[in-house]
């Protein structure tokens, strides 16, 4: 009997090399977990039908000595990352039964390593949301409390790992969509430096903000997957390799924006847990430095102007003509209106309308242009902060996982949950959410997480501090 709770990528690789179990036996163990739990949690939209064939290909790599650290590792993939020949729908009715015609670059790299893809994970429709309640196929529930959200928009990918339905997962992060659900579900979630992982084959939401991220049960697992998918890609002009002169010195100084944390809105249990984490890092030998991020309080306003603007542009391709669902109207305009009106959910339509508004002729300068100027100020704040400290530490989310339906009628309340995560996407820096403890709400133990942000290309610093938080230096 394989105990998946004890498995990490390294342990699994060693066990597969020694023949303690086969790739197929490992995959079947995860499939059994999915069968038992997914009906309640709804992490997966589809479990693939070729897992046995994938497992046989991976097993041959162990037989002929070509296996690598990721060979045979079971993975969940967010439903907006393309796998050739498989359905991919971004959890939207408008792309129901759409089949990918090519592999995302991250997927093609993982296929070469022999990863076993278990299925496509639920998400907020087109990655728009912070709770995975906006899926056309129902919400993903939190494995720690089925009355609460898993977080979003990569809630399905994160819940799959948290419920032992995959060892690792891929998600996408536009404003915290890998990190916030990781905090809610007790996993590690990485948002790499913008461009560090190719976006080729990732359905675009906000093109200057999106990044494929990795999810694991510990820092090592998130790091291993990341290192196997990074790199410049000819199919993505924004992708980039790390410059050769990037420092790799061990982080010693941790910046904390204490004044920003005092502005209110943070749950007492989150703040208490964060302070405990700071004290723990002090004992580990890190120097804690109080830093100022003077324009940080504008970050949500800036994000919720720029992101919808990019959404409006990117979503124009889903018109029922080029691909996806089509509804017949009396004329072409009615075709568009019926297709998009029936095929797209409320949150997606809300963001398209908002984005179209801020890009319109009368408001472009007042909103979009001004937001880009403030974005540059926020980036400058972080540049100055990183001249004094090696990384920055904050809570990942201002609250633990909230109850399903609690914020769905109040979009502003939902958006405020992104207060700590959106800056990394606006600035393009890497950020990592690491489990930092638990709190009790309504008799249930709920995970909490802290977020580490580092300068561009310094993912190594994130992993170093993350391991210290885990207690593994």
C-alpha positions in Angstrom: 0.0 0.0 0.0 1.5 3.3 -1.1 1.1 6.1 1.5 0.9 9.2 -0.7 0.9 11.5 2.4 4.6 10.6 2.9 5.6 11.1 -0.7 7.7 13.9 -2.1 9.2 14.0 -5.6 12.6 12.8 -4.4 11.2 10.0 -2.2 9.0 8.9 -5.1 11.9 8.9 -7.6 14.0 6.8 -5.3 11.1 4.3 -4.7 10.5 4.0 -8.4 14.2 3.4 -9.1 14.4 0.7 -6.4 11.2 -0.9 -7.7 9.3 -0.5 -4.4 6.3 0.2 -6.7 5.7 0.8 -10.4 4.7 4.0 -12.1 1.3 2.4 -12.9 0.8 1.4 -9.2 1.6 4.9 -8.1 -0.8 6.5 -10.6 -3.6 4.0 -9.7 -3.1 5.0 -6.0 -3.8 8.6 -6.9 -6.7 7.7 -9.1 -8.2 5.8 -6.2 -7.9 9.0 -4.0 -9.5 11.0 -6.8 -12.4 8.5 -7.1 -13.0 8.7 -3.3 -12.6 12.5 -2.8 -13.3 14.3 -6.1 -17.1 13.9 -5.9 -17.1 16.1 -2.8 -14.2 18.4 -3.6 -14.6 18.9 -7.4 -10.9 19.5 -8.0 -10.9 17.7 -11.3 -13.1 18.4 -14.3 -11.8 15.4 -16.2 -9.5 12.4 -15.4 -7.6 11.4 -18.5 -8.2 8.0 -20.1 -4.6 7.4 -21.2 -2.9 7.2 -17.8 -2.0 3.5 -18.3 -0.2 4.3 -21.6 1.5 7.3 -20.0 2.7 5.1 -17.1 4.0 2.5 -19.4 6.1 5.1 -21.3 7.5 6.4 -18.0 8.2 2.9 -16.7 10.4 2.2 -19.8 12.6 5.1 -18.9 13.3 3.4 -15.6 14.0 0.2 -17.4 16.5 1.7 -19.9 18.1 4.1 -17.4 16.9 7.3 -18.9 14.5 8.3 -16.1 14.9 11.7 -14.5 13.7 13.2 -11.2 10.2 13.9 -12.7 9.7 10.6 -14.5 6.4 8.9 -13.4 5.4 11.8 -11.2 1.6 12.2 -11.2 0.5 15.8 -12.0 -2.7 17.8 -12.2 -2.9 20.5 -14.9 -5.1 23.6 -14.7 -7.8 23.7 -17.4 -6.3 26.7 -19.2 -3.0 25.0 -20.1 -3.0 23.2 -23.4 -2.2 19.4 -23.8 -2.3 18.3 -27.4 -5.3 16.1 -28.1 -7.0 16.8 -24.8 -10.0 18.9 -23.9 -9.2 22.3 -22.5 -11.9 24.8 -21.7 -10.8 27.2 -19.0 -13.9 26.0 -17.0 -16.1 27.9 -19.4 -19.2 26.9 -21.4 -17.9 28.9 -24.4 -15.1 26.4 -24.8 -17.1 23.2 -24.0 -15.5 20.2 -25.8 -12.7 22.3 -27.3 -9.6 20.1 -28.0 -6.1 21.5 -27.9 -4.1 21.2 -31.1 -0.7 21.5 -29.6 1.2 21.3 -26.3 2.0 24.3 -24.1 5.8 24.7 -23.9 5.7 23.8 -20.2 3.7 20.6 -21.0 6.1 19.6 -23.8 9.0 19.9 -21.4 7.3 17.8 -18.8 6.4 15.2 -21.4 10.1 14.8 -22.2 10.7 14.1 -18.5 8.0 11.4 -18.4 5.5 13.2 -16.1 2.1 11.4 -15.9 -0.7 13.9 -16.4 -3.7 12.7 -14.3 -6.3 15.2 -15.6 -7.5 18.8 -16.0 -8.2 20.7 -12.8 -11.1 23.0 -12.1 -10.6 26.8 -12.0 -12.4 30.1 -12.0 -13.7 30.7 -15.6 -10.8 32.0 -17.7 -8.9 32.4 -14.4 -11.1 35.3 -13.4 -11.8 35.0 -9.7 -10.3 34.4 -6.3 -12.2 31.4 -5.0 -12.9 28.9 -7.9 -16.6 29.7 -7.4 -16.8 31.1 -10.9 -16.3 27.8 -12.7 -19.1 26.8 -15.1 -18.9 23.4 -13.6 -19.4 24.3 -9.9 -17.0 25.4 -7.2 -14.0 23.5 -5.9 -14.3 23.0 -2.2 -11.5 23.2 0.4 -10.2 19.8 1.5 -9.9 21.0 5.0 -13.5 22.2 5.2 -16.0 21.5 2.5 -18.1 24.5 3.4 -15.2 26.8 2.4 -13.6 27.8 -0.9 -10.3 26.4 -2.1 -9.2 29.8 -3.3 -8.7 30.8 -6.9 -8.3 30.8 -9.7 -6.1 27.7 -9.5 -8.2 26.2 -6.8 -8.7 22.9 -8.6 -4.9 22.4 -9.1 -4.2 23.3 -5.4 -7.0 21.1 -4.0 -5.9 18.2 -6.1 -2.5 18.3 -4.4 -4.0 19.0 -0.9 -6.5 16.0 -1.2 -3.7 13.7 -2.3 -5.2 13.6 -5.8 -1.8 14.5 -7.4 1.7 14.8 -6.1 2.3 18.2 -7.9 0.3 20.5 -10.1 0.5 23.3 -12.6 -1.5 26.5 -12.3 -1.5 30.0 -13.6 -1.0 33.2 -11.5 -2.2 36.6 -12.7 -2.8 38.3 -9.3 -2.1 35.6 -6.8 -4.0 32.7 -8.4 -1.4 30.0 -7.4 -0.4 31.6 -4.1 -3.7 32.5 -2.5 -5.3 29.0 -2.9 -2.0 27.5 -1.7 -2.4 29.5 1.5 -6.0 28.4 1.9 -5.2 24.7 1.3 -1.8 24.2 3.0 0.4 23.8 -0.1 3.4 25.6 -1.5 2.7 27.8 -4.5 5.3 29.5 -6.7 4.7 32.5 -9.0 8.0 32.8 -11.0 9.6 36.0 -12.3 7.5 37.3 -15.3 8.8 35.6 -18.4 10.8 32.9 -16.6 8.3 30.2 -17.7 6.9 30.4 -21.3 3.3 31.4 -21.6 3.0 29.6 -25.0 -0.1 27.4 -24.6 -1.5 29.2 -21.6 -4.8 30.9 -22.4 -4.2 34.6 -21.9 -6.0 36.6 -19.3 -3.8 39.5 -18.5 -0.7 39.2 -20.8 1.6 41.5 -18.8 0.6 39.7 -15.6 0.1 36.0 -16.3 2.7 33.4 -15.3 2.5 29.6 -15.1 3.3 28.6 -11.5 4.0 25.3 -9.7 2.3 23.7 -6.7 3.6 21.1 -4.4 3.4 19.8 -0.8 6.8 21.3 0.1 9.3 23.9 -1.3 11.5 21.3 -2.9 8.7 19.9 -5.0 7.6 23.3 -6.3 11.3 24.1 -7.0 11.9 20.9 -8.9 8.9 21.3 -11.3 9.9 25.0 -11.8 13.4 24.2 -12.8 12.2 21.7 -15.4 9.9 24.2 -17.2 11.8 27.5 -17.1 13.7 29.0 -19.9 13.5 31.2 -23.0 11.1 30.0 -25.7 11.0 31.0 -29.4 7.2 30.8 -29.2 6.9 33.5 -26.4 8.7 36.8 -27.1 8.3 37.8 -23.4 10.1 34.7 -22.1 13.6 35.1 -20.8 16.6 33.4 -19.2 18.2 34.8 -16.0 21.0 37.2 -16.7 24.5 35.7 -16.0 25.3 38.4 -13.4 22.4 37.6 -11.1 23.6 37.2 -7.5 23.1 33.9 -5.8 24.2 34.9 -2.3 22.1 33.4 0.5 19.4 35.8 1.8 20.1 37.3 5.2 17.9 40.4 5.5 14.1 40.1 5.4 12.0 43.2 4.8 8.6 43.5 6.4 6.3 46.5 5.6 4.9 46.8 9.1 3.1 50.1 8.5 1.2 48.5 5.6 0.2 45.6 7.8 -1.3 48.0 10.4 -3.8 49.5 8.0 -6.5 47.0 9.0 -8.5 44.3 7.3 -6.2 41.5 8.3 -7.8 38.7 10.4 -6.3 38.5 13.9 -5.3 34.8 13.4 -3.4 35.7 10.2 -1.6 38.6 11.9 -0.7 36.5 15.0 0.6 33.6 12.8 2.6 36.0 10.7 4.3 37.5 13.8 5.1 34.0 15.0 6.7 33.3 11.6 8.8 36.5 11.8 10.0 35.5 15.3 10.9 32.0 14.0 13.0 33.5 11.2 14.8 35.8 13.7 15.8 32.7 15.6 17.0 31.1 12.3 19.5 34.0 12.1 17.7 36.3 9.7 17.7 40.1 10.2 14.2 41.6 10.1 14.1 45.1 8.6 11.1 47.4 8.7 10.6 48.7 5.1 8.4 51.3 3.5 6.4 50.6 0.3 4.7 54.1 0.0 2.7 53.3 -3.1 1.7 49.8 -2.1 -1.8 50.8 -1.1 -2.6 51.8 -4.7 -1.7 48.3 -6.0 -5.3 46.9 -5.9 -6.7 49.9 -7.7 -4.0 49.7 -10.3 -4.4 45.9 -10.8 -8.2 46.2 -11.2 -7.8 48.8 -13.9 -4.9 47.1 -15.9 -6.1 43.5 -15.6 -9.7 44.1 -16.9 -8.2 46.2 -19.7 -6.1 43.2 -20.8 -9.0 40.8 -20.2 -11.2 42.9 -22.5 -8.6 42.7 -25.3 -7.7 39.0 -24.8 -11.4 37.9 -24.6 -12.3 39.4 -27.9 -11.2 36.2 -29.7 -14.0 34.2 -28.1 -16.8 35.3 -30.4 -18.3 32.0 -31.5 -16.9 32.4 -35.0 -13.2 31.4 -34.7 -13.7 28.5 -32.3 -15.8 27.4 -29.3 -19.5 27.4 -28.9 -21.7 29.3 -31.4 -25.3 30.6 -31.0 -27.3 31.5 -34.0 -29.0 34.9 -34.0 -30.8 37.0 -36.6 -27.6 38.6 -37.8 -23.8 38.6 -37.0 -24.1 41.1 -34.2 -26.8 38.9 -32.5 -24.6 35.9 -33.0 -21.9 37.6 -31.0 -24.2 38.8 -28.3 -26.0 35.4 -27.9 -22.7 33.4 -27.9 -20.9 35.6 -25.4 -24.0 36.3 -23.3 -24.8 32.6 -22.8 -21.2 31.2 -23.1 -19.5 33.5 -20.6 -20.2 33.7 -16.9 -21.0 36.8 -14.8 -17.5 37.6 -13.5 -16.0 37.3 -17.0 -18.6 39.6 -18.4 -18.1 42.0 -15.5 -14.3 42.3 -16.2 -14.8 42.6 -20.0 -17.2 45.5 -19.5 -14.9 47.2 -16.9 -11.9 46.7 -19.2 -13.7 48.1 -22.2 -14.7 51.1 -20.2 -11.2 52.0 -19.0 -9.9 51.6 -22.6 -12.6 53.7 -24.2 -11.6 57.1 -25.8 -12.9 59.3 -23.0 -11.4 57.4 -20.1 -8.1 55.9 -21.4 -5.9 58.7 -20.1 -7.9 59.1 -16.9 -7.7 55.4 -15.9 -5.5 53.1 -18.0 -2.7 55.6 -18.7 -2.6 56.8 -15.1 -2.6 53.2 -13.7 0.4 52.4 -15.8 2.3 55.4 -14.3 1.4 54.3 -10.7 2.5 50.7 -11.7 5.9 52.2 -12.4 6.0 53.9 -9.0 5.2 50.6 -7.3 7.9 48.9 -9.2 10.4 51.6 -8.1 9.3 51.1 -4.5 10.2 47.5 -4.7 13.5 48.2 -6.4 14.5 50.6 -3.6 13.4 48.1 -1.0 15.5 45.3 -2.5 18.6 47.6 -2.2 18.1 47.2 1.6 16.8 43.7 2.0 17.1 40.3 0.2 13.4 39.3 0.3 10.1 40.8 1.5 7.7 38.9 3.8 3.9 39.4 4.2 0.9 37.2 4.8 -0.3 35.6 1.6 -3.9 36.4 2.2 -5.6 38.7 4.8 -7.9 35.9 5.9 -8.1 32.1 6.1 -10.3 30.4 3.5 -13.8 32.0 3.6 -17.1 30.2 3.2 -18.6 29.4 -0.2 -21.0 32.1 -1.2 -19.7 34.5 1.5 -18.2 37.0 -0.9 -19.8 36.1 -4.2 -22.4 38.8 -3.9 -19.8 41.5 -3.1 -17.1 41.6 -5.8 -15.1 44.4 -4.1 -14.8 42.2 -0.9 -13.5 39.4 -3.1 -11.0 41.6 -4.8 -9.6 42.9 -1.5 -8.5 39.3 -0.8 -5.7 40.0 -3.4 -4.1 42.8 -1.4 -0.8 41.1 -0.7 -0.4 39.1 -3.9 -1.1 41.4 -6.9 2.1 43.5 -6.4 4.3 40.6 -7.5 2.4 40.4 -10.8 2.4 44.2 -11.3 6.1 44.4 -10.7 7.0 41.0 -12.3 8.9 39.7 -9.3 8.9 36.1 -8.1 6.8 35.2 -5.0 6.2 32.0 -3.0 3.5 31.1 -0.6 4.6 28.7 2.1 2.4 27.0 4.8 3.0 28.7 8.2 0.5 27.1 10.5 -3.2 26.7 11.2 -6.1 28.6 12.8 -9.4 27.2 14.0 -12.7 28.5 12.6 -16.1 26.9 13.4 -14.4 23.8 14.8 -12.2 23.2 11.7 -8.4 23.6 11.4 -7.7 25.9 8.4 -4.2 26.4 6.9 -2.5 29.7 6.8 0.4 30.9 4.6 3.0 33.5 4.4 4.4 35.1 1.1 8.0 35.7 0.3 8.8 38.1 -2.6 12.3 38.3 -4.1 14.0 40.5 -6.7 13.7 39.4 -10.4 15.2 36.0 -11.1 16.0 35.3 -7.4 13.7 32.3 -7.0 16.6 30.7 -5.2 16.2 33.2 -2.4 12.5 32.3 -2.1 13.4 28.6 -1.8 16.1 29.3 0.8 13.7 31.3 3.1 10.8 28.9 2.3 12.8 26.0 3.6 13.7 27.9 6.8 9.9 28.5 7.4 9.4 24.8 6.8 12.1 24.1 9.4 14.5 22.6 6.8 17.6 24.8 6.3 
